[in-house]
């Protein structure tokens, strides 16, 4: 029984253009034509088309389908490779769904750093940008510590630093430097790796010191940079005092 192109397309659950494409790339042999010029497909064409559609539905690339059908490539080998790819893709999709659920649950911005959805709405754009970089360079343990620090941060202090104008007066900057240094000093005591983060890098050497400097210059104005830089230096001194006091108490 001869079939027309439309009939075989409908039978295979596909379109006329798809059948024509299979002809163009040599997957499906061109059938003979009737006296009226129309193609006439027989059982052999239908069977081949259905096999092509089955392999395509499984995800076998069209570039491999011809080899599988001809026996020049093992169908089992193709399917095993495809199964590995599907497993990886399934894990990626499941992780994406988990992340989307977390974003919805916490009302966080869609571009929130992974794992920080519960905090993202409380962070400034600059802080989120810095944490985005952290998620790419630090290991999981370090990121867990970063999250603890972010959860304990002084929101009022952070908001004041975020709103600090480039021409902020000296007294305001000095006050913020002192407050921030005290907070950072405690972080240095609680999380000693902050003074030498190299062992906690997941991607060693991927972000050097100049990269950090360039990024901070893009994110903060001169007054904010002064506060952040001087507070970091002062925090090291305060952290040493905290450690000495703790040692003296234990003695």
VOPAGU-2260 file (C-alpha; in pm, 1 decimal, decimal comma):
REM VOPAGU-2260
SITE   aa  ch    i         X         Y         Z
SITE  UNK   A    0       0,0       0,0       0,0
SITE  UNK   A    1     159,3     329,7    -107,9
SITE  UNK   A    2     154,4     631,7     122,5
SITE  UNK   A    3     188,5    1001,3      43,7
SITE  UNK   A    4     439,9    1222,8     225,1
SITE  UNK   A    5     163,8    1371,0     440,0
SITE  UNK   A    6      34,6    1026,3     533,2
SITE  UNK   A    7     371,7     889,0     642,5
SITE  UNK   A    8     441,0    1207,7     835,3
SITE  UNK   A    9     112,7    1173,2    1023,6
SITE  UNK   A   10     173,0     803,4    1082,2
SITE  UNK   A   11     516,2     876,5    1233,5
SITE  UNK   A   12     385,3    1168,0    1440,9
SITE  UNK   A   13     599,7    1424,5    1266,2
SITE  UNK   A   14     575,3    1696,0    1000,4
SITE  UNK   A   15     619,0    1721,4     624,8
SITE  UNK   A   16     922,7    1944,6     673,9
SITE  UNK   A   17    1084,1    1688,8     904,2
SITE  UNK   A   18    1038,2    1410,0     647,5
SITE  UNK   A   19    1184,4    1635,1     378,6
SITE  UNK   A   20    1476,3    1718,3     607,5
SITE  UNK   A   21    1546,2    1347,1     655,0
SITE  UNK   A   22    1561,6    1312,8     277,5
SITE  UNK   A   23    1799,6    1609,1     248,2
SITE  UNK   A   24    2048,6    1472,4     500,6
SITE  UNK   A   25    2033,8    1120,3     360,1
SITE  UNK   A   26    1857,4     953,8     653,3
SITE  UNK   A   27    1549,1     853,0     457,6
SITE  UNK   A   28    1573,9     722,0     103,1
SITE  UNK   A   29    1372,1     910,1    -156,9
SITE  UNK   A   30    1072,9     698,3    -274,2
SITE  UNK   A   31     962,1     648,8    -630,9
SITE  UNK   A   32     712,9     893,9    -773,1
SITE  UNK   A   33     372,1     816,5    -915,6
SITE  UNK   A   34     276,9     922,4   -1265,9
SITE  UNK   A   35     130,5    1240,4   -1121,5
SITE  UNK   A   36     468,8    1330,7    -971,0
SITE  UNK   A   37     375,6    1263,1    -608,4
SITE  UNK   A   38     604,4    1054,3    -390,1
SITE  UNK   A   39     482,0     706,2    -309,3
SITE  UNK   A   40     618,6     558,3      13,4
SITE  UNK   A   41     608,8     184,3      76,6
SITE  UNK   A   42     637,1     -26,0     392,6
SITE  UNK   A   43    1017,3      -8,8     383,5
SITE  UNK   A   44    1013,5     371,7     398,5
SITE  UNK   A   45     755,6     375,0     675,9
SITE  UNK   A   46     956,3     127,5     883,0
SITE  UNK   A   47    1275,2     331,7     838,8
SITE  UNK   A   48    1095,5     655,4     926,8
SITE  UNK   A   49     947,2     503,5    1242,4
SITE  UNK   A   50    1291,9     378,9    1347,9
SITE  UNK   A   51    1439,9     724,2    1289,6
SITE  UNK   A   52    1166,0     884,0    1496,2
SITE  UNK   A   53    1217,2     633,4    1776,4
SITE  UNK   A   54    1591,0     697,8    1795,8
SITE  UNK   A   55    1535,5    1073,1    1774,9
SITE  UNK   A   56    1279,2    1053,8    2056,6
SITE  UNK   A   57    1541,4     879,0    2273,0
SITE  UNK   A   58    1774,6    1169,0    2206,4
SITE  UNK   A   59    2015,8    1004,6    1962,3
SITE  UNK   A   60    2161,7    1286,1    1747,6
SITE  UNK   A   61    2057,9    1271,1    1382,3
SITE  UNK   A   62    2426,7    1264,4    1291,7
SITE  UNK   A   63    2447,3     920,6    1459,1
SITE  UNK   A   64    2108,8     779,9    1360,6
SITE  UNK   A   65    2223,8     677,6    1012,7
SITE  UNK   A   66    2523,8     492,1    1155,8
SITE  UNK   A   67    2305,5     314,8    1410,4
SITE  UNK   A   68    2051,1     212,7    1148,5
SITE  UNK   A   69    2319,9      83,6     913,2
SITE  UNK   A   70    2496,3    -105,5    1192,5
SITE  UNK   A   71    2824,9      84,6    1154,2
SITE  UNK   A   72    2780,3     216,5    1505,9
SITE  UNK   A   73    2659,1      17,8    1805,3
SITE  UNK   A   74    2314,7     124,3    1920,0
SITE  UNK   A   75    2407,1       8,9    2269,8
SITE  UNK   A   76    2717,7     230,8    2275,9
SITE  UNK   A   77    2515,6     529,2    2155,6
SITE  UNK   A   78    2246,8     475,7    2415,8
SITE  UNK   A   79    2498,1     430,2    2697,3
SITE  UNK   A   80    2669,3     760,1    2605,2
SITE  UNK   A   81    2331,0     926,7    2576,9
SITE  UNK   A   82    2225,3     790,2    2915,4
SITE  UNK   A   83    2530,1     949,9    3077,5
SITE  UNK   A   84    2446,4    1284,4    2914,8
SITE  UNK   A   85    2083,2    1258,7    3025,2
SITE  UNK   A   86    2188,5    1176,8    3381,0
SITE  UNK   A   87    2404,7    1490,0    3395,1
SITE  UNK   A   88    2129,4    1701,5    3239,6
SITE  UNK   A   89    1869,5    1559,0    3479,9
SITE  UNK   A   90    2085,5    1650,9    3778,4
SITE  UNK   A   91    2129,4    2002,1    3636,1
SITE  UNK   A   92    1755,2    2042,8    3590,5
SITE  UNK   A   93    1678,7    1911,2    3939,0
SITE  UNK   A   94    1931,4    2156,9    4086,7
SITE  UNK   A   95    1775,6    2438,8    3884,7
SITE  UNK   A   96    1430,5    2349,7    4019,4
SITE  UNK   A   97    1565,2    2348,9    4375,5
SITE  UNK   A   98    1723,0    2691,2    4321,1
SITE  UNK   A   99    1403,1    2831,4    4169,2
SITE  UNK   A  100    1202,7    2697,5    4463,4
SITE  UNK   A  101    1444,7    2864,0    4707,7
SITE  UNK   A  102    1419,4    3194,7    4520,5
SITE  UNK   A  103    1038,9    3181,4    4536,3
SITE  UNK   A  104    1036,6    3067,7    4899,3
SITE  UNK   A  105    1250,5    3358,6    5016,7
SITE  UNK   A  106    1125,4    3619,5    4770,3
SITE  UNK   A  107    1483,6    3664,3    4652,1
SITE  UNK   A  108    1601,4    3829,3    4329,2
SITE  UNK   A  109    1629,4    3582,1    4041,3
SITE  UNK   A  110    2001,9    3653,3    4011,7
SITE  UNK   A  111    2071,2    3569,8    4377,7
SITE  UNK   A  112    2398,1    3384,5    4445,7
SITE  UNK   A  113    2352,7    3009,1    4475,4
SITE  UNK   A  114    2296,2    2906,0    4837,8
SITE  UNK   A  115    2234,3    3262,5    4954,7
SITE  UNK   A  116    1869,5    3294,1    4850,7
SITE  UNK   A  117    1752,3    3334,9    5212,2
SITE  UNK   A  118    1978,8    3638,2    5253,4
SITE  UNK   A  119    1980,6    3791,1    4907,9
SITE  UNK   A  120    1694,1    4036,3    4961,5
SITE  UNK   A  121    1881,3    4183,6    5259,9
SITE  UNK   A  122    2206,7    4229,6    5070,4
SITE  UNK   A  123    2305,2    4524,8    4855,8
SITE  UNK   A  124    2375,1    4481,4    4485,7
SITE  UNK   A  125    2746,0    4522,8    4560,3
SITE  UNK   A  126    2740,4    4256,0    4831,2
SITE  UNK   A  127    2554,6    4016,4    4602,5
SITE  UNK   A  128    2811,6    4075,7    4330,2
SITE  UNK   A  129    3099,7    3999,2    4568,2
SITE  UNK   A  130    2928,0    3682,8    4692,9
SITE  UNK   A  131    2869,4    3573,4    4332,1
SITE  UNK   A  132    3247,1    3576,7    4289,2
SITE  UNK   A  133    3292,0    3393,5    4619,6
SITE  UNK   A  134    3066,6    3110,0    4498,9
SITE  UNK   A  135    3297,9    3061,1    4202,7
SITE  UNK   A  136    3629,9    3056,5    4386,5
SITE  UNK   A  137    3577,2    2924,5    4741,2
SITE  UNK   A  138    3504,6    2569,8    4854,7
SITE  UNK   A  139    3179,8    2464,4    5024,1
SITE  UNK   A  140    3314,5    2497,5    5378,2
SITE  UNK   A  141    3433,2    2851,1    5311,9
SITE  UNK   A  142    3097,9    2945,1    5158,8
SITE  UNK   A  143    2921,3    2806,7    5466,1
SITE  UNK   A  144    3131,4    3042,6    5679,0
SITE  UNK   A  145    3058,5    3333,6    5444,8
SITE  UNK   A  146    2688,5    3262,3    5485,0
SITE  UNK   A  147    2721,7    3267,6    5864,6
SITE  UNK   A  148    2897,4    3603,4    5845,6
SITE  UNK   A  149    2628,5    3739,3    5615,8
SITE  UNK   A  150    2352,5    3617,4    5847,7
SITE  UNK   A  151    2514,9    3791,6    6145,0
SITE  UNK   A  152    2595,6    4115,9    5967,0
SITE  UNK   A  153    2482,7    4453,0    6101,7
SITE  UNK   A  154    2214,7    4554,7    5852,6
SITE  UNK   A  155    2210,0    4915,0    5971,6
SITE  UNK   A  156    2587,2    4945,3    5931,6
SITE  UNK   A  157    2577,7    4781,4    5589,5
SITE  UNK   A  158    2298,4    5012,3    5476,8
SITE  UNK   A  159    2492,4    5318,3    5590,9
SITE  UNK   A  160    2804,9    5208,1    5404,5
SITE  UNK   A  161    2599,0    5128,8    5093,9
SITE  UNK   A  162    2449,4    5480,3    5104,0
SITE  UNK   A  163    2780,2    5654,7    5178,2
SITE  UNK   A  164    2836,0    5930,8    4920,1
SITE  UNK   A  165    3168,7    5973,8    4745,2
SITE  UNK   A  166    3221,1    6308,0    4923,2
SITE  UNK   A  167    3140,0    6178,9    5271,5
SITE  UNK   A  168    3289,6    6382,7    5556,3
SITE  UNK   A  169    3587,4    6260,4    5756,8
SITE  UNK   A  170    3396,4    6211,3    6082,8
SITE  UNK   A  171    3139,4    5983,5    5916,8
SITE  UNK   A  172    3407,8    5776,0    5748,9
SITE  UNK   A  173    3607,3    5738,9    6070,8
SITE  UNK   A  174    3298,7    5624,2    6260,4
SITE  UNK   A  175    3211,7    5365,6    5995,3
SITE  UNK   A  176    3570,3    5242,0    5977,0
SITE  UNK   A  177    3571,7    5183,0    6352,5
SITE  UNK   A  178    3236,5    5001,1    6352,1
SITE  UNK   A  179    3320,7    4785,8    6051,9
SITE  UNK   A  180    3666,1    4699,9    6185,9
SITE  UNK   A  181    3514,8    4566,1    6509,5
SITE  UNK   A  182    3279,2    4340,5    6315,2
SITE  UNK   A  183    3549,4    4219,2    6077,9
SITE  UNK   A  184    3788,6    4154,5    6367,7
SITE  UNK   A  185    3543,0    3910,9    6522,0
SITE  UNK   A  186    3506,1    3739,2    6186,0
SITE  UNK   A  187    3884,4    3701,1    6164,4
SITE  UNK   A  188    3884,3    3538,1    6507,5
SITE  UNK   A  189    3590,7    3310,4    6432,6
SITE  UNK   A  190    3708,7    3221,7    6081,5
SITE  UNK   A  191    4093,1    3231,0    6078,2
SITE  UNK   A  192    4110,8    3123,1    5713,4
SITE  UNK   A  193    4003,4    3475,8    5613,9
SITE  UNK   A  194    4362,4    3592,1    5669,3
SITE  UNK   A  195    4493,9    3322,9    5435,6
SITE  UNK   A  196    4218,7    3203,9    5203,8
SITE  UNK   A  197    4444,3    3020,8    4956,9
SITE  UNK   A  198    4375,5    2673,1    5106,9
SITE  UNK   A  199    4001,1    2737,1    5080,1
SITE  UNK   A  200    4000,3    2819,3    4711,1
SITE  UNK   A  201    3806,1    2576,5    4495,5
SITE  UNK   A  202    3964,3    2718,2    4181,8
SITE  UNK   A  203    4319,7    2802,7    4267,2
SITE  UNK   A  204    4450,1    3114,9    4099,3
SITE  UNK   A  205    4125,5    3187,0    3914,3
SITE  UNK   A  206    4093,2    3530,0    4074,7
SITE  UNK   A  207    4412,0    3715,3    4165,7
SITE  UNK   A  208    4450,4    4020,0    4391,0
SITE  UNK   A  209    4435,4    4265,0    4102,0
SITE  UNK   A  210    4106,0    4112,7    3988,7
SITE  UNK   A  211    3959,8    4177,4    4334,5
SITE  UNK   A  212    4086,6    4535,0    4330,9
SITE  UNK   A  213    3941,0    4601,0    3987,3
SITE  UNK   A  214    3607,3    4452,9    4091,1
SITE  UNK   A  215    3585,2    4658,9    4410,2
SITE  UNK   A  216    3666,7    4978,9    4220,7
SITE  UNK   A  217    3375,1    4904,4    3990,5
SITE  UNK   A  218    3135,2    4835,2    4278,1
SITE  UNK   A  219    3219,6    5107,7    4530,0
SITE  UNK   A  220    3283,1    5481,8    4525,0
SITE  UNK   A  221    3606,9    5633,7    4668,1
SITE  UNK   A  222    3462,8    5695,9    5015,9
SITE  UNK   A  223    3328,7    5340,0    5040,8
SITE  UNK   A  224    3661,0    5199,3    4921,8
SITE  UNK   A  225    3844,3    5402,1    5186,3
SITE  UNK   A  226    3614,4    5272,8    5459,4
SITE  UNK   A  227    3644,0    4911,9    5343,7
SITE  UNK   A  228    4020,5    4923,7    5297,8
SITE  UNK   A  229    4108,9    5097,6    5623,3
SITE  UNK   A  230    3860,1    4888,7    5820,3
SITE  UNK   A  231    4021,2    4569,6    5689,5
SITE  UNK   A  232    4365,2    4679,8    5808,2
SITE  UNK   A  233    4234,4    4794,2    6145,1
SITE  UNK   A  234    4041,5    4468,0    6186,0
SITE  UNK   A  235    4367,3    4271,6    6172,6
SITE  UNK   A  236    4500,3    4471,0    6469,3
SITE  UNK   A  237    4177,2    4432,6    6664,0
SITE  UNK   A  238    4171,0    4057,7    6591,4
SITE  UNK   A  239    4519,1    4023,4    6738,0
SITE  UNK   A  240    4400,7    4202,1    7053,1
SITE  UNK   A  241    4099,1    3971,0    7077,2
SITE  UNK   A  242    4321,3    3664,7    7047,0
SITE  UNK   A  243    4565,8    3795,1    7307,2
SITE  UNK   A  244    4282,8    3866,0    7548,8
SITE  UNK   A  245    4135,6    3521,0    7492,7
SITE  UNK   A  246    4477,4    3360,2    7554,3
SITE  UNK   A  247    4525,2    3563,7    7872,9
SITE  UNK   A  248    4188,3    3449,8    8005,3
SITE  UNK   A  249    4271,2    3085,3    7938,0
SITE  UNK   A  250    4612,1    3114,7    8107,4
